[in-house]
């Protein structure tokens, strides 16, 4: 076995001890995206958009209507001499709307697509939050192990220098230095414990259920994509925030077309069936068919102003879509570059950590032989703890970045299913 891997494996194996009941990262994500209130709200929003789409499609069908009027006119009213009731049953069918109805369906379809992508975007954003909270908790756990070891080391050194002072072999200032370093290490351990607790509280709020005291280590996600360009292309095709912004552009474009459809009169046909007559006693039932035009230009010909406003909204939506693509590219390319350096950085830290451990053992012996000072021994103990905590950060970030890239390039469902990127 490569000796450089032994520190990493030691940390992971120590963390994994007693974790039979701990929750995996996949389980935390699945629980969050299935029960979080924001997901439930987006699911309802998606249902609303589907209903709006069905409403837009129904506009192509005839519109039935019924009017019933009971007329009680004055005795000298020449228009209504019979003082009777009139019932009219109507069925009106649009024949030509200048594309307004089609644009309405396209607008509703784009809104439904935006709602569906909004649902996926909420799930992805929650997944990113779970990933970050998990990484913080995992790194804090590894740091706790390292700092607990460091506290034990400083306590051993404290006892050692205490004996030497009692024997007259060391000055009291060495005890002061040791006590200060031990207090500092304990404070660092307490801070890391708070970080771990905070990360678990975040996970608990995201999942809506208690989170176990420990989190399981996770393997890195393997990406089959060979270049950042391929990864970005795959991400742009799947990213729900980008797809939602593009759907928002289609919504605004359809709104422009719908408003322009109101500029020309609508052609319609209407069939009527009338029972009773207000002007003729005993009149037979009447049947009529109309073909007509009607326009809706708005108050003061405001339709033109509405079209101008809608066209400006298209520009805003396109700018937001471009911004969403750039934000995704920035995050993905940054993660890709970071991923490329983390493996080398981990190897270097493992070499450094092993060298620090070997040096610490050697300096302990050299101190007893009088070739090293107590300050050098204490400095080496601190450097060893720093190397271990820095390695803990790298181990957690490597998993975090690989899962984020897999989420961007594969999508959430494939990520949870463990499917490799094509």
C-alpha positions in Angstrom: 0.0 0.0 0.0 1.2 3.5 -0.8 2.4 5.1 2.4 0.9 8.4 1.3 -2.6 7.0 1.5 -2.2 5.7 5.0 -3.1 9.0 6.8 -6.2 9.5 4.7 -7.3 5.9 5.3 -6.6 6.2 9.0 -8.8 9.3 9.3 -11.7 7.8 7.2 -11.5 4.4 9.0 -11.5 6.1 12.4 -14.5 8.2 11.4 -16.4 5.2 10.0 -16.1 3.2 13.3 -19.6 2.8 14.9 -21.5 4.4 12.0 -23.8 1.5 11.3 -26.8 3.8 12.0 -25.4 6.9 10.3 -27.1 8.4 7.2 -25.5 8.5 3.8 -25.3 11.6 1.7 -27.7 10.1 -0.8 -30.3 9.4 1.9 -30.0 13.0 3.2 -30.6 14.4 -0.3 -33.5 12.1 -1.0 -35.2 13.0 2.2 -34.7 16.7 1.6 -35.9 16.9 -2.0 -39.0 14.8 -1.2 -40.3 16.6 1.9 -39.0 20.1 2.0 -41.8 22.8 2.0 -40.3 24.7 -0.9 -40.5 21.5 -3.0 -44.1 20.9 -2.0 -44.9 24.5 -2.9 -43.3 24.2 -6.3 -45.2 21.0 -6.9 -48.4 22.9 -6.4 -47.2 25.7 -8.6 -46.6 23.1 -11.3 -50.2 21.9 -11.0 -51.4 25.5 -11.3 -49.4 25.9 -14.5 -50.9 22.7 -15.9 -54.4 23.9 -15.2 -53.6 27.2 -16.9 -52.4 25.3 -20.0 -55.7 23.3 -20.1 -57.6 26.6 -19.8 -55.7 28.1 -22.8 -56.4 25.0 -24.9 -60.1 25.2 -24.1 -60.3 28.7 -25.6 -60.4 27.1 -29.1 -63.8 25.5 -28.3 -67.2 27.2 -28.6 -68.3 29.3 -25.7 -71.9 28.5 -24.5 -74.0 31.1 -22.7 -77.6 31.5 -21.5 -79.5 34.7 -20.8 -82.9 34.8 -19.2 -84.7 38.1 -18.9 -88.0 38.8 -17.2 -89.4 42.1 -18.6 -91.7 44.3 -16.6 -92.0 47.4 -18.6 -94.3 50.4 -18.1 -97.8 50.5 -19.7 -96.8 53.1 -22.2 -93.4 51.7 -23.1 -93.6 51.0 -26.9 -90.5 48.7 -27.0 -91.8 46.1 -24.5 -95.6 45.7 -24.9 -96.0 42.1 -23.9 -94.2 42.2 -20.5 -93.0 38.7 -20.9 -89.8 36.7 -20.4 -87.1 36.0 -23.0 -84.6 33.1 -23.0 -81.7 33.0 -25.3 -79.2 30.2 -25.7 -76.0 31.1 -27.5 -72.9 29.2 -28.8 -70.1 31.4 -30.1 -67.1 29.9 -31.9 -64.0 32.0 -32.7 -63.0 31.5 -36.4 -59.9 33.7 -36.7 -58.1 35.5 -33.9 -54.9 36.6 -35.7 -52.9 34.0 -33.7 -54.1 35.2 -30.3 -55.4 31.8 -29.1 -52.3 29.9 -30.5 -50.1 32.4 -28.7 -52.1 31.9 -25.5 -51.5 28.2 -25.6 -47.8 28.7 -26.4 -47.6 31.1 -23.4 -49.3 28.7 -21.1 -47.1 25.8 -22.3 -44.0 27.9 -21.7 -45.3 28.8 -18.3 -45.8 25.1 -17.5 -42.3 24.4 -18.7 -41.0 27.2 -16.5 -42.9 25.8 -13.5 -41.5 22.3 -14.1 -38.0 23.6 -14.3 -38.6 25.8 -11.3 -39.6 22.6 -9.4 -36.3 20.9 -10.5 -34.3 24.1 -9.7 -35.6 24.1 -6.2 -34.6 20.5 -5.8 -31.2 21.2 -7.2 -30.6 24.2 -4.9 -31.7 22.2 -1.9 -29.2 19.4 -3.0 -26.4 22.0 -3.2 -27.2 23.1 0.3 -27.3 19.6 1.6 -23.9 18.9 -0.1 -22.3 22.0 1.5 -23.7 21.2 5.0 -22.6 17.6 4.6 -19.1 18.6 3.6 -18.9 21.0 6.5 -20.0 18.3 8.9 -17.6 15.7 7.4 -14.6 18.1 7.5 -15.5 19.0 11.1 -15.6 15.4 12.1 -12.2 14.7 10.6 -10.8 17.9 12.2 -12.2 16.7 15.6 -10.3 13.5 15.3 -7.1 15.4 14.4 -7.5 17.9 17.2 -8.5 15.2 19.8 -5.2 13.5 18.9 -3.4 16.8 19.2 -5.0 17.5 22.6 -3.8 14.1 23.7 -0.3 14.9 22.4 -0.2 18.2 24.2 -1.4 16.6 27.4 1.4 14.1 27.1 3.9 16.9 26.6 2.4 18.8 29.5 2.9 15.8 31.8 6.4 15.3 30.4 7.5 18.9 31.0 5.9 18.8 34.4 8.1 15.9 35.4 11.2 17.6 33.9 10.5 20.8 35.9 10.1 18.7 39.1 13.4 17.1 38.3 15.0 20.5 37.6 15.7 19.5 33.9 13.4 22.2 32.4 12.6 25.8 33.1 9.1 26.8 34.3 8.7 28.9 31.1 8.4 25.7 29.2 5.4 24.7 31.3 3.9 28.1 30.5 4.4 27.6 26.8 2.9 24.0 27.0 -0.1 25.2 29.0 -0.8 27.9 26.5 -0.5 25.6 23.5 -2.8 23.0 25.2 -5.4 25.7 25.9 -5.2 26.9 22.3 -5.7 23.4 20.9 -8.6 22.7 23.2 -10.2 26.0 22.0 -9.7 24.9 18.4 -11.4 21.6 19.2 -14.3 23.4 20.8 -14.7 25.6 17.8 -14.7 22.6 15.4 -17.3 20.9 17.6 -19.5 23.9 17.2 -19.0 23.8 13.4 -20.0 20.2 13.4 -23.1 20.9 15.4 -24.0 23.9 13.3 -23.7 21.8 10.1 -25.9 19.1 11.5 -28.5 21.6 12.5 -28.5 22.8 8.9 -29.0 19.3 7.7 -31.8 18.8 10.2 -33.6 21.9 9.0 -33.1 20.8 5.4 -34.3 17.2 5.9 -37.0 18.0 8.4 -35.9 15.2 10.7 -33.3 14.5 13.3 -29.8 13.8 11.8 -27.6 11.1 13.3 -24.6 12.1 15.4 -22.3 10.9 12.6 -22.3 11.3 8.8 -21.0 8.5 6.6 -17.9 9.1 4.5 -18.7 9.2 0.7 -16.7 8.3 -2.3 -16.0 10.8 -5.0 -18.3 10.8 -8.1 -16.5 9.6 -11.2 -17.0 11.8 -14.2 -16.6 10.3 -17.7 -16.4 13.8 -19.3 -12.9 14.6 -20.4 -12.9 18.4 -20.7 -14.6 21.4 -19.1 -16.1 22.2 -22.5 -18.0 18.9 -22.6 -19.0 19.3 -19.0 -20.4 22.8 -19.6 -22.3 21.6 -22.6 -23.9 18.8 -20.6 -24.7 21.2 -17.8 -26.3 23.8 -20.0 -28.6 21.1 -21.5 -29.7 19.9 -18.0 -29.5 22.8 -15.6 -33.0 23.7 -14.5 -32.2 27.4 -13.7 -31.0 27.9 -17.3 -33.9 25.9 -18.8 -36.4 27.9 -16.6 -34.9 31.2 -17.8 -35.2 30.1 -21.4 -38.8 29.1 -20.8 -39.4 32.6 -19.3 -38.1 34.1 -22.6 -40.7 32.0 -24.5 -43.4 33.2 -22.1 -42.7 36.8 -22.8 -42.4 36.2 -26.6 -45.8 34.4 -26.6 -47.2 37.3 -24.6 -46.1 39.7 -27.3 -47.7 37.6 -30.0 -50.9 37.3 -27.9 -51.1 41.1 -27.5 -50.5 41.6 -31.2 -53.4 39.3 -31.9 -55.7 41.8 -30.2 -54.8 44.5 -32.8 -57.0 43.0 -35.5 -60.7 42.2 -35.1 -61.6 38.7 -34.2 -63.9 36.8 -36.6 -66.5 34.6 -34.9 -69.7 32.7 -35.6 -72.6 32.5 -33.1 -75.7 30.4 -33.1 -78.7 31.5 -31.0 -81.9 29.8 -30.0 -84.6 32.2 -28.5 -87.6 31.3 -26.6 -90.2 34.0 -26.1 -90.4 37.6 -27.4 -90.6 40.9 -25.7 -92.3 42.6 -28.6 -94.6 40.0 -30.1 -97.1 37.9 -28.2 -97.1 34.2 -29.0 -94.0 34.5 -31.2 -92.5 31.1 -32.1 -89.1 30.1 -31.0 -86.4 31.6 -33.1 -83.1 30.3 -34.4 -80.3 32.5 -35.7 -76.7 32.2 -36.9 -74.4 35.3 -36.9 -70.9 35.9 -38.3 -69.3 38.9 -36.9 -66.2 40.9 -36.0 -65.1 42.3 -32.7 -62.0 44.2 -31.7 -60.4 44.8 -28.3 -58.0 47.7 -28.7 -58.1 48.7 -25.0 -58.8 52.1 -23.5 -57.3 54.9 -25.5 -55.8 52.3 -27.9 -53.6 51.1 -25.1 -52.9 47.8 -26.9 -49.9 49.4 -28.6 -48.4 50.5 -25.2 -49.0 46.9 -23.9 -47.1 45.5 -26.8 -44.2 47.8 -26.2 -44.1 46.9 -22.6 -44.2 43.1 -23.5 -41.3 43.5 -26.0 -39.2 45.2 -23.3 -40.0 42.3 -21.0 -38.6 39.9 -23.6 -35.3 41.8 -23.5 -35.2 41.5 -19.7 -36.0 37.8 -19.9 -33.2 37.2 -22.4 -30.7 39.1 -20.3 -31.7 37.0 -17.3 -31.2 33.8 -19.3 -27.8 34.9 -20.4 -26.9 35.7 -16.8 -28.1 32.2 -15.7 -25.8 30.6 -18.3 -22.9 32.7 -17.2 -23.4 32.0 -13.5 -23.5 28.2 -14.3 -20.4 28.4 -16.4 -18.5 30.3 -13.7 -19.4 27.8 -11.0 -18.8 24.7 -13.1 -15.5 25.9 -14.6 -14.3 26.9 -11.1 -15.2 23.5 -9.7 -13.5 21.8 -12.7 -10.3 23.7 -12.1 -10.5 23.1 -8.4 -11.1 19.3 -8.9 -8.0 19.2 -11.1 -5.7 20.5 -8.3 -7.2 18.8 -5.3 -5.7 15.3 -6.0 -2.2 16.8 -6.3 -2.8 18.9 -3.2 -4.0 15.9 -1.2 -1.0 13.9 -2.2 1.3 16.7 -1.1 -0.5 17.1 2.2 -0.3 13.4 2.9 3.5 13.5 2.2 3.8 16.6 4.4 1.7 15.0 7.2 3.8 11.8 7.1 7.0 13.9 7.2 5.6 15.9 10.1 4.8 12.7 12.0 8.2 11.3 11.4 9.8 14.6 12.4 7.8 14.9 15.6 8.9 11.4 16.7 12.5 12.3 15.8 12.5 15.6 17.6 11.0 14.0 20.7 14.1 11.8 20.8 16.5 14.7 19.9 15.0 16.9 22.6 15.8 14.2 25.2 19.3 14.0 23.7 19.6 17.8 24.1 19.8 18.5 20.3 16.3 20.2 20.1 14.6 22.8 22.2 11.2 22.5 23.8 9.9 25.3 21.6 10.8 23.3 18.5 9.0 20.2 19.9 5.9 22.3 20.6 6.0 23.9 17.2 6.2 20.5 15.5 3.1 19.3 17.5 1.2 22.4 16.3 2.3 21.9 12.7 1.2 18.3 12.8 -2.3 19.3 13.9 -2.4 22.0 11.2 -1.4 19.5 8.5 -4.1 17.0 9.7 -6.9 19.7 9.7 -5.8 21.0 6.3 -6.0 17.4 4.9 -9.5 17.1 6.4 -10.6 20.1 4.4 -9.2 18.7 1.2 -10.8 15.3 1.7 -14.2 16.9 2.2 -13.9 19.4 -0.6 -12.9 16.7 -3.1 -16.1 14.8 -2.4 -18.1 18.0 -2.5 -16.7 19.2 -5.8 -17.1 15.8 -7.5 -20.8 15.6 -6.4 -21.5 19.1 -7.5 -20.0 18.5 -10.9 -22.0 15.3 -11.2 -25.1 17.2 -10.2 -24.5 19.8 -12.8 -23.6 17.4 -15.7 -25.9 14.5 -14.9 -28.9 15.9 -13.2 -30.3 15.2 -9.8 -32.2 11.9 -10.6 -29.1 10.4 -12.3 -27.0 11.5 -9.4 -29.2 9.8 -6.8 -29.4 6.7 -9.0 -25.6 6.6 -9.2 -25.6 6.7 -13.0 -22.3 7.8 -14.5 -22.2 10.7 -16.9 -22.3 9.7 -20.6 
